[in-house]
Amino acid sequence: MTDANPQPASNAPAEKADLDEFLGAPATRVWWRRPTFIVGAIVAVIALLLLSRCFAGEAEGGFATQKVRRGDLTVTVSATGNLQPTNQVEVGSEQSGLVTQVFVDNNDRVTRGQPLARLDTSRLQDEIVRAQAALASAQAQVATAQASAAQAQANLARQEEVSRLSGGRVPSATELDAARAENRRAVAGIRSAEAQVAQARAQVSSAQTNLSKATIYSPVTGVVLSRQIDPGQTVAASFNAPVLFIIAEDLSAMKLEVRVDEADVGEVNDGQRATFAVDAYPGRTFPATVTRVDVGANASGSTSSSASGASSGTGQVVAYTAELSVANADLQLRPGMTATADIVTTERRNVLLVPNAALRFSPDQAAAGGSSRGGVTSVLVPRGPRGMRRGGRGEREVTIGRGSRQTVYVLGEDGNPRAIQVVVGESNGSVTEIVQGELTEGMEVITARLAPGQVQPKNNERGEGRQGRRSRDGGGDAAGDRAAPAEAPAPRDAPGNEQAPATAPARNEGAAKADAPARPAASGPGGERARLRDMTPEQRRAHFENLSPEERAQLRERRQQMRERRGGGEGAEPRNGE
């Protein structure tokens, strides 16, 4: 019977061998799989590799260099934050009630004392009427008390006159004392009535004040940034007055509050100039000046996660708030915009500069990296992940700190690297200042080893690169120091820089499992062989990886049974001379 999906004749033996090996059946030993042929092929490959190494040896040993130059060096500290008005006022209401009128809207310009909104005043007006009535009653009581006091005073005067004329015989002393007490009570009644009048006047004044607070006025001259009420809403004032309007006093001068990392805060001081950019205007920068650096820290929590996705711990990210003054005469900047600022901490004029790649270069590691990328070992031993192959271009881990002693290499007269000791100064992550050493302007320092066949890259005459963020040791951006130098990139086909072919994309475990077919129900070896024949090698591999330990044990048992049926057990040789 003709197979519904016939396989190409050239691939049939290989697929049959793969399936037989997977199912435990003895493989048919074809001529090109005999031991003598395999050994001969290995010897031939080794001979070809050794021969190619001999011819390629003359091409190796080149170095990428860059000239030492003089120039200006600028070191900056990067920080992010938000633009804010210099004076922003939140306007609320001390009174509760129904909003009847709103006079302004967002973006409206207002002046100090201008009405913004008004609440319902009917209840407040009633309170004023009640307070005024209480005041009138208190004033009447004062008049009554004054009349009573006048009568008591006249009665006391009459009795004292009678006592004087009678020689003290009449009235009696008791009656005279009672008249005096009555007079004092009348005077006290006047004072009490007058106090009630003052209290009533205060109530009237309070009611009038509450009535005036029913109209909300602007406390400053500025622009309305936010209006949070509409007519018909009810304002419920409590201990915290509700915010009804947000007004910025002056937007022609703003401030930028940024968070400076604790590793960089020691370099940031008042008066330093800075530039910042916002997403609203790509490619444009705005000037600013540092006006304040807070002494207190702002700590925020950060949770790190493990590779499995589980939380592994919580740390504190410490930063300090710095305030920058910003001129906004054209009013293009708006409050709340996110800005990235570069604060200039150090400027050097006409100093000797070398690329950071020269400080990372080491001829010993370059030689070791070059030898590890060629020869028989590079072909027969699989390489590790691309991100783990460090030092292949002669790079070494260095700490570029101010005042530290470093080593750079120049080409000697014999063509070999010659070490020169230098003392470095400031660094911006791309180039570093040389403050002491035998380097002079125009000398060429080695930045990397060239791969076989690679051409010396064109020197970057300026070599300034980007203005990097200072690292903890004052040397420059850590990521920039660790990255391979951009001035001497290795070619795609250079040893040690191979990339996966476009036709063979990397497959992770999840993708392999997704491509693997569903595990079929238990069936005989013939049915399983038929299913596996239609699979690609990747699908067969994924199918085998998805088997449980019990299923793998069953597969081994079937393999043993097949060998025993063919008459020879595990150590049996293939029959029919296969």
PyMOL commands that set and color helices and strands:
alter all, ss='L'
color gray80, all
select helices_A, chain A and resi 12-23+31-33+35-59+122-165+173-213+265-267+356-360+363-372+375-380+386-388+478-482+509-515+525-533+537-545+549-565+575-577
alter helices_A, ss='H'
color red, helices_A
select strands_A, chain A and resi 63-67+69-85+88-92+97-102+109-110+115-119+215-217+222-227+234-235+243-248+253-261+273-278+286-305+311-327+338-355+405-411+417-427+431-437+444-449
alter strands_A, ss='S'
color yellow, strands_A
deselect
rebuild
show_as cartoon
